[in-house]
């Protein structure tokens, strides 16, 4: 979520009768290029400024309605300036129960409970820089090798790839705390690393967005083989600037997707799925296959089945540490919203339809490695439509539900 966006929309009938609606929020950095492209297709000619903030800060900005996100000196990134509301967030790292409780205590009386649910499925690629690795999937890594590489046991290409140019390599990681990419990586390492295939000093590996806290011998900061960079763009630059390196990054920052706005020459490893014993590259099709087969250890694999469970925002985010089929490291980019908005909730609901837009929008997302929820998980997509973006289920949990929002002093959406 490393980008804060201000989305300025024109809504209404004729050009003279249009209303300017400004919706502000924070978005996961690796999704920003795709969302920017899709936004411009849905709302051609509209203003779309953005500013970078660390990953965890965007969710915190939403939870605290703080347009500095706790890290910026001011709110100049937003057209609304100081005091700009933070209307939504998009995050790979789901809200925790403690965050939801704190939000409810501070804001629910005014804005209603928070709402979160998945929008797009995503994979995490393992880029490799070695003169002997000349194509995507030419290097194949199993879980034991991933654990050995990221814990520091494996230090030379010759230990796991006979075709690579031998020698040591750097490990490029995201220095942003709360990184969605780091969270996806550690969610998988948590499920597959043990004392026989890794040197991690704490097991299971903690699921975290902060790579610097990983329990590698001696610590990440003291090991010169670990090279930090800021966000996906920074990691891509560091990898391309190296002659021998491995890292982790979303596929739209690699050569897997030539259509990507951030086209890159980075090659990626194929990953061996230990459950069905098949090797996959991080294509949209292989991501979709994984999302459709959550596997053992999956959390929230199915959407909430009743009103009580549906009222818990933490029950709406699928987590898949070890899919039974498909590419092994996958997750979701998730929407986070309030229930109640003061004036133009339709502008918010417009955003929610973007991942499900027919034709070009969904096609462009898939062409860059992201899988719209309507393709990734029809059960979730249907549940979102029936429970959170409408009240077809009768649970009174949807955005702008009159039974919940009536009479509240709710979060404003700026209009002119």
C-alpha positions as CSV (number, residue, x, y, z in Angstrom):
1,X,0.0,0.0,0.0
2,X,2.8,2.4,-0.6
3,X,0.8,4.9,-2.6
4,X,-1.7,7.5,-1.5
5,X,-4.2,8.4,-4.2
6,X,-6.6,11.2,-4.7
7,X,-9.2,10.2,-7.2
8,X,-11.0,13.2,-8.6
9,X,-14.2,12.2,-10.5
10,X,-16.8,14.1,-12.5
11,X,-20.2,12.6,-11.9
12,X,-23.6,13.7,-13.1
13,X,-25.3,14.4,-16.4
14,X,-24.2,17.3,-18.7
15,X,-20.8,19.0,-18.5
16,X,-22.4,22.0,-16.8
17,X,-24.2,19.8,-14.2
18,X,-21.3,17.6,-13.2
19,X,-20.2,17.4,-9.7
20,X,-16.5,17.0,-8.8
21,X,-16.1,14.2,-6.3
22,X,-12.7,13.6,-4.6
23,X,-12.0,10.2,-3.1
24,X,-8.7,9.7,-1.3
25,X,-6.9,6.7,-0.1
26,X,-3.8,4.5,0.1
27,X,-2.9,1.7,-2.4
28,X,-0.3,-1.1,-2.3
29,X,2.7,0.1,-4.3
30,X,3.0,-2.9,-6.7
31,X,-0.7,-2.5,-7.7
32,X,-0.4,1.3,-8.3
33,X,0.6,1.1,-12.0
34,X,-2.3,-1.3,-12.8
35,X,-4.9,0.6,-10.8
36,X,-3.8,3.9,-12.4
37,X,-4.2,2.4,-15.9
38,X,-7.6,1.0,-15.1
39,X,-8.8,4.2,-13.3
40,X,-8.0,6.2,-16.5
41,X,-10.0,3.7,-18.6
42,X,-13.0,3.8,-16.3
43,X,-12.8,7.6,-15.8
44,X,-11.0,9.1,-18.8
45,X,-9.6,12.5,-18.4
46,X,-9.9,12.6,-14.6
47,X,-7.2,13.7,-12.2
48,X,-5.2,10.9,-10.6
49,X,-2.3,12.2,-8.4
50,X,-0.4,9.8,-6.1
51,X,2.4,9.9,-3.5
52,X,4.5,7.2,-2.0
53,X,4.2,6.1,1.6
54,X,5.4,3.0,3.4
55,X,3.1,0.0,3.1
56,X,1.7,-0.2,6.6
57,X,1.1,3.5,6.7
58,X,-1.7,3.5,4.2
59,X,-3.9,1.2,6.3
60,X,-3.0,3.2,9.4
61,X,-3.9,6.4,7.5
62,X,-7.4,4.9,6.8
63,X,-7.9,3.7,10.3
64,X,-6.9,7.0,11.8
65,X,-8.3,9.2,9.0
66,X,-4.9,10.7,8.8
67,X,-3.8,12.1,5.4
68,X,-0.1,12.2,6.5
69,X,-0.3,8.4,7.0
70,X,1.9,9.0,10.0
71,X,5.0,9.4,7.8
72,X,4.5,12.4,5.6
73,X,5.2,16.0,6.7
74,X,1.9,17.3,5.4
75,X,-1.1,16.5,3.2
76,X,0.1,18.3,0.1
77,X,-0.3,15.1,-2.0
78,X,-4.1,15.5,-1.8
79,X,-6.0,18.2,-3.8
80,X,-7.9,18.7,-0.6
81,X,-4.8,19.6,1.4
82,X,-4.6,19.6,5.2
83,X,-7.4,17.6,6.8
84,X,-8.1,15.6,3.7
85,X,-10.1,12.5,4.6
86,X,-8.8,9.0,3.9
87,X,-11.8,7.3,2.3
88,X,-10.4,3.9,1.5
89,X,-7.2,1.7,1.4
90,X,-6.0,-1.2,-0.8
91,X,-3.7,-3.6,1.0
92,X,-2.3,-7.1,0.7
93,X,-1.9,-7.3,4.5
94,X,-5.3,-7.8,6.1
95,X,-6.6,-5.8,9.0
96,X,-6.1,-7.6,12.3
97,X,-8.8,-8.1,15.0
98,X,-7.0,-5.6,17.2
99,X,-7.0,-2.9,14.4
100,X,-10.7,-3.5,13.8
101,X,-11.5,-3.3,17.5
102,X,-9.6,0.0,17.8
103,X,-11.3,1.4,14.7
104,X,-14.7,0.4,16.1
105,X,-14.0,2.1,19.4
106,X,-12.8,5.3,17.9
107,X,-14.9,5.6,14.7
108,X,-17.8,3.2,14.4
109,X,-20.2,5.5,16.1
110,X,-19.5,8.0,13.3
111,X,-18.5,6.0,10.3
112,X,-19.9,2.5,11.0
113,X,-17.7,-0.6,11.1
114,X,-14.8,-1.1,8.7
115,X,-15.3,-3.3,5.7
116,X,-12.6,-5.3,3.9
117,X,-12.7,-7.8,1.2
118,X,-10.5,-9.1,-1.7
119,X,-10.4,-7.3,-5.0
120,X,-7.6,-9.0,-7.1
121,X,-5.5,-12.1,-6.8
122,X,-1.7,-11.7,-7.1
123,X,1.4,-13.8,-7.2
124,X,4.9,-13.0,-5.9
125,X,7.7,-13.7,-8.3
126,X,11.3,-14.7,-7.4
127,X,13.5,-12.7,-9.8
128,X,16.9,-14.1,-10.6
129,X,20.0,-12.2,-12.0
130,X,22.6,-14.6,-13.3
131,X,24.2,-14.7,-16.7
132,X,23.4,-18.4,-17.0
133,X,19.6,-17.9,-16.4
134,X,18.4,-16.7,-19.7
135,X,14.6,-17.2,-19.6
136,X,11.7,-17.2,-17.2
137,X,11.3,-20.6,-15.5
138,X,14.8,-21.8,-16.6
139,X,15.8,-21.9,-12.9
140,X,13.4,-24.0,-10.8
141,X,13.3,-23.6,-7.0
142,X,11.6,-25.8,-4.5
143,X,10.4,-24.8,-1.0
144,X,13.6,-26.2,0.6
145,X,15.7,-24.0,-1.7
146,X,13.6,-20.9,-1.0
147,X,14.0,-21.5,2.7
148,X,17.7,-22.0,2.3
149,X,18.2,-18.9,0.2
150,X,16.2,-16.5,2.4
151,X,17.6,-17.9,5.6
152,X,21.2,-17.7,4.4
153,X,22.0,-21.4,4.2
154,X,22.5,-21.3,0.4
155,X,25.1,-18.8,-0.5
156,X,26.4,-19.9,-4.0
157,X,24.5,-20.6,-7.2
158,X,26.2,-24.0,-7.5
159,X,24.4,-25.2,-4.5
160,X,21.0,-25.3,-6.3
161,X,21.5,-24.6,-10.0
162,X,24.1,-26.4,-12.1
163,X,23.4,-24.2,-15.1
164,X,23.9,-20.8,-13.4
165,X,27.2,-19.1,-13.4
166,X,28.7,-20.2,-10.0
167,X,29.5,-17.7,-7.3
168,X,27.8,-15.8,-4.5
169,X,24.7,-13.7,-4.8
170,X,22.9,-10.9,-3.1
171,X,19.4,-11.1,-1.7
172,X,17.4,-8.0,-2.5
173,X,14.6,-7.2,-0.1
174,X,12.0,-4.4,0.6
175,X,13.1,-2.1,3.4
176,X,9.5,-0.7,3.8
177,X,8.0,-2.0,7.0
178,X,4.6,-3.5,6.4
179,X,5.5,-4.4,2.8
180,X,2.8,-6.5,1.1
181,X,5.4,-8.3,-1.0
182,X,7.3,-9.3,2.1
183,X,4.1,-10.4,3.8
184,X,3.3,-12.7,0.9
185,X,6.8,-14.2,1.0
186,X,6.9,-14.8,4.7
187,X,3.3,-16.3,4.6
188,X,4.7,-19.0,2.4
189,X,8.0,-19.4,4.3
190,X,6.0,-19.8,7.5
191,X,4.2,-22.8,6.0
192,X,7.2,-24.6,4.4
193,X,10.5,-23.8,6.3
194,X,11.8,-26.0,9.1
195,X,15.0,-26.9,10.8
196,X,16.0,-29.3,8.0
197,X,15.9,-26.8,5.1
198,X,16.7,-23.4,6.7
199,X,18.8,-21.6,9.2
200,X,16.1,-19.4,10.6
201,X,16.6,-19.1,14.3
202,X,12.9,-18.9,15.1
203,X,10.4,-21.4,13.6
204,X,7.8,-21.2,12.2
205,X,9.0,-18.2,10.3
206,X,7.0,-15.1,11.5
207,X,4.5,-13.8,9.0
208,X,5.5,-10.2,8.7
209,X,5.7,-7.2,6.3
210,X,9.1,-6.2,7.7
211,X,11.9,-8.2,6.2
212,X,14.5,-6.7,8.5
213,X,13.0,-8.6,11.4
214,X,13.4,-12.0,9.8
215,X,15.2,-14.4,12.2
216,X,18.3,-15.1,10.1
217,X,21.6,-15.9,11.9
218,X,23.2,-12.6,13.0
219,X,20.3,-10.5,11.7
220,X,19.5,-9.1,8.3
221,X,21.1,-5.7,8.8
222,X,24.5,-7.2,9.8
223,X,24.7,-9.5,6.7
224,X,26.2,-7.8,3.7
225,X,24.5,-10.3,1.4
226,X,21.1,-8.8,2.2
227,X,20.6,-5.6,0.1
228,X,17.7,-3.4,1.0
229,X,15.7,-1.3,-1.5
230,X,12.5,0.7,-1.2
231,X,9.4,-0.9,-2.6
232,X,8.9,-2.9,-5.8
233,X,10.4,-0.1,-8.0
234,X,13.5,0.1,-5.7
235,X,13.9,-3.7,-5.6
236,X,13.6,-3.9,-9.4
237,X,16.3,-1.2,-9.8
238,X,18.6,-2.9,-7.3
239,X,18.2,-6.3,-9.1
240,X,18.8,-4.8,-12.5
241,X,21.9,-3.0,-11.1
242,X,23.4,-6.3,-9.9
243,X,25.2,-9.1,-11.8
244,X,24.3,-11.8,-9.3
245,X,21.1,-11.5,-7.2
246,X,17.8,-13.1,-6.1
247,X,14.8,-11.3,-4.7
248,X,11.0,-11.1,-4.6
249,X,8.7,-8.9,-6.5
250,X,5.3,-8.9,-8.1
251,X,5.2,-10.2,-11.7
252,X,4.2,-6.9,-13.3
253,X,7.7,-5.6,-12.4
254,X,9.4,-8.5,-14.4
255,X,9.7,-9.7,-18.0
256,X,6.7,-12.0,-17.5
257,X,4.4,-9.2,-18.5
258,X,5.6,-7.1,-21.5
259,X,2.4,-5.0,-21.4
260,X,3.2,-3.7,-17.9
261,X,3.6,0.0,-17.4
262,X,6.8,-0.9,-15.6
263,X,8.2,-3.2,-18.3
264,X,11.4,-4.9,-17.0
265,X,14.0,-7.4,-18.3
266,X,14.0,-9.3,-15.0
267,X,13.8,-13.0,-15.4
268,X,12.0,-15.1,-12.8
269,X,12.3,-18.6,-11.4
270,X,9.8,-21.3,-11.8
271,X,8.5,-22.6,-8.4
272,X,7.9,-26.2,-7.7
273,X,4.5,-26.8,-6.0
274,X,5.3,-29.6,-3.5
275,X,1.6,-30.6,-3.2
276,X,0.9,-31.6,-6.8
277,X,4.6,-31.8,-7.7
278,X,4.4,-29.5,-10.7
279,X,6.5,-26.4,-11.6
280,X,4.8,-23.1,-12.3
281,X,5.8,-19.6,-13.4
282,X,3.8,-16.6,-11.9
283,X,1.4,-16.1,-14.9
284,X,-2.1,-15.0,-14.4
285,X,-3.4,-18.4,-15.3
286,X,-1.1,-20.1,-12.8
287,X,-2.2,-17.6,-10.1
288,X,-5.8,-18.3,-10.9
289,X,-5.2,-22.0,-10.6
290,X,-3.7,-21.5,-7.1
291,X,-6.5,-19.3,-5.9
292,X,-9.0,-21.9,-7.0
293,X,-7.2,-24.6,-5.0
294,X,-6.4,-23.0,-1.5
295,X,-4.9,-26.2,0.0
296,X,-4.2,-27.2,3.5
297,X,-3.6,-24.4,6.0
298,X,-5.7,-21.9,4.1
299,X,-7.5,-19.3,6.2
300,X,-10.9,-17.9,5.1
301,X,-10.9,-20.1,2.0
302,X,-14.7,-19.7,1.8
303,X,-16.6,-16.4,2.5
304,X,-18.5,-16.1,5.7
305,X,-21.6,-18.3,5.8
306,X,-23.9,-16.3,8.1
307,X,-24.6,-12.8,9.5
308,X,-22.5,-13.3,12.6
309,X,-19.3,-14.3,10.8
310,X,-19.9,-11.8,8.0
311,X,-19.9,-9.0,10.5
312,X,-16.2,-9.7,11.3
313,X,-14.1,-7.9,8.7
314,X,-11.1,-10.2,9.3
315,X,-13.2,-13.2,8.1
316,X,-13.3,-11.8,4.5
317,X,-9.7,-12.1,3.4
318,X,-8.5,-15.5,2.1
319,X,-5.0,-16.4,3.0
320,X,-3.3,-19.3,1.1
321,X,0.1,-20.2,2.4
322,X,0.4,-23.4,0.4
323,X,-2.0,-23.8,-2.6
324,X,-2.8,-27.4,-3.6
325,X,-2.3,-26.5,-7.3
326,X,-0.8,-23.6,-9.2
327,X,1.9,-21.1,-8.4
328,X,2.8,-21.5,-4.7
329,X,3.1,-17.9,-3.5
330,X,-0.2,-16.0,-4.0
331,X,-2.5,-13.7,-2.1
332,X,-5.0,-10.9,-2.6
333,X,-5.1,-7.2,-2.8
334,X,-7.9,-6.2,-0.5
335,X,-10.3,-3.2,-0.4
336,X,-10.7,-1.5,3.0
337,X,-13.7,0.9,3.4
338,X,-15.9,2.5,6.0
339,X,-19.6,1.5,6.1
340,X,-21.0,5.1,6.1
341,X,-20.1,8.1,3.9
342,X,-21.7,11.5,4.1
343,X,-22.6,12.4,0.6
344,X,-21.7,10.5,-2.5
345,X,-21.4,6.8,-1.6
346,X,-21.9,6.0,-5.3
347,X,-18.4,7.3,-5.9
348,X,-17.1,4.7,-3.5
349,X,-19.3,2.0,-5.0
350,X,-17.9,2.9,-8.5
351,X,-14.5,1.9,-7.3
352,X,-15.7,-1.4,-6.0
353,X,-17.0,-2.4,-9.4
354,X,-13.6,-1.9,-11.0
355,X,-12.2,-5.4,-10.4
356,X,-15.4,-6.9,-11.9
357,X,-15.7,-4.6,-14.9
358,X,-16.3,-6.6,-18.1
359,X,-14.0,-6.6,-21.1
360,X,-10.9,-4.4,-21.2
361,X,-10.5,-3.7,-17.5
362,X,-10.4,-7.3,-16.3
363,X,-8.3,-8.2,-19.4
364,X,-5.7,-5.5,-18.6
365,X,-5.4,-6.7,-15.0
366,X,-4.9,-10.3,-16.1
367,X,-2.4,-9.2,-18.7
368,X,-0.2,-7.8,-15.9
369,X,-0.6,-10.7,-13.6
370,X,-3.6,-9.7,-11.4
371,X,-6.7,-11.8,-11.3
372,X,-10.1,-10.0,-10.7
373,X,-12.0,-11.6,-7.8
374,X,-14.9,-12.5,-10.2
375,X,-12.5,-14.8,-12.0
376,X,-10.4,-15.9,-8.9
377,X,-13.2,-16.8,-6.6
378,X,-16.8,-16.7,-7.8
379,X,-18.1,-17.7,-4.3
380,X,-16.4,-14.6,-2.7
381,X,-17.4,-12.4,-5.6
382,X,-21.0,-13.4,-5.1
383,X,-20.8,-13.0,-1.4
384,X,-19.3,-9.5,-1.7
385,X,-22.1,-8.5,-4.1
386,X,-24.8,-9.9,-1.8
387,X,-23.5,-8.7,1.6
388,X,-21.1,-5.8,1.3
389,X,-22.0,-3.8,-1.9
390,X,-25.7,-4.5,-1.6
391,X,-27.9,-5.9,1.1
392,X,-29.4,-8.8,-0.9
393,X,-28.5,-11.1,2.0
394,X,-30.4,-9.0,4.6
395,X,-27.4,-8.7,7.0
396,X,-27.3,-4.8,7.2
397,X,-23.5,-4.9,6.5
398,X,-23.3,-3.2,3.2
399,X,-21.8,0.2,2.4
400,X,-24.3,3.0,3.2
401,X,-26.8,0.7,4.7
402,X,-29.6,3.0,6.0
403,X,-30.2,0.9,9.1
404,X,-26.6,1.4,10.1
405,X,-25.8,4.9,8.7
406,X,-29.0,6.7,9.4
407,X,-28.5,9.7,11.7
408,X,-24.7,9.3,11.9
409,X,-22.3,12.1,11.5
410,X,-20.4,10.2,8.8
411,X,-17.1,10.5,6.9
412,X,-17.5,13.1,4.2
413,X,-16.6,12.8,0.5
414,X,-15.5,16.1,-0.8
415,X,-17.8,17.6,-3.5
416,X,-17.8,20.8,-5.4
